Amino acid sequence: MADALTVPHAVAALVLCAGGLAKLRSPRTAATALGIPAGWIRAFSVYELALGAGALAWPALSPLLALTYAGLA
């Protein structure tokens, strides 16, 4: 079962990294849409990048990855 989940786990981690990188480059769009300071968006994007990269290296971070996606939904 674990082998079957390897690719979806990696894709989820990479998508989180891509979203974090996009918000890190241009936080103003998300900040305007959400009505919060751009610094908060930038801080969350660093969290997304760190979690995505960490989840690729350490699969034990999978529950935190799932909780992050659930929180964003």
C-alpha positions in Angstrom: 0.0 0.0 0.0 2.8 2.4 0.8 4.3 2.0 -2.7 0.9 3.0 -4.2 0.9 6.3 -2.3 4.4 7.4 -3.1 3.7 9.2 -6.3 0.5 11.0 -5.1 2.4 12.0 -1.9 5.3 13.4 -4.0 2.9 15.3 -6.3 1.1 16.8 -3.4 4.4 18.0 -1.9 5.6 19.4 -5.2 2.3 21.3 -5.7 2.5 22.8 -2.3 6.1 23.9 -3.1 4.9 25.4 -6.3 2.2 27.3 -4.6 4.5 28.5 -1.9 7.1 29.7 -4.5 4.4 31.6 -6.4 3.2 33.4 -3.3 6.8 34.1 -2.2 7.5 35.8 -5.5 4.2 37.8 -5.6 2.4 37.9 -2.3 0.5 41.0 -3.1 -2.1 39.2 -5.2 -3.0 36.8 -2.5 -2.9 39.4 0.2 -5.3 41.6 -1.7 -7.7 38.7 -2.3 -7.7 37.7 1.3 -7.5 41.2 2.8 -4.4 40.4 5.0 -0.9 41.9 5.0 1.5 40.6 2.4 4.0 39.7 5.2 1.6 37.0 6.4 1.3 35.6 2.9 5.1 35.6 2.6 5.5 33.8 6.0 2.9 31.2 5.0 4.6 30.7 1.7 7.9 29.9 3.5 6.0 27.4 5.6 4.6 25.8 2.4 8.0 25.5 0.8 9.6 24.1 3.9 6.7 21.5 4.4 6.7 20.5 0.8 10.4 20.0 0.7 10.4 18.3 4.0 7.6 15.9 3.1 9.6 14.8 0.0 12.6 14.0 2.2 10.7 12.6 5.3 7.4 10.8 4.6 6.7 11.0 8.3 5.5 14.6 7.6 2.6 13.2 5.5 0.0 13.9 8.3 1.1 17.5 8.5 0.9 17.8 4.7 -2.7 16.4 4.8 -3.7 18.8 7.5 -2.3 21.7 5.6 -4.3 20.7 2.5 -7.4 20.2 4.7 -6.9 23.7 6.1 -6.6 25.2 2.7 -9.8 23.5 1.4 
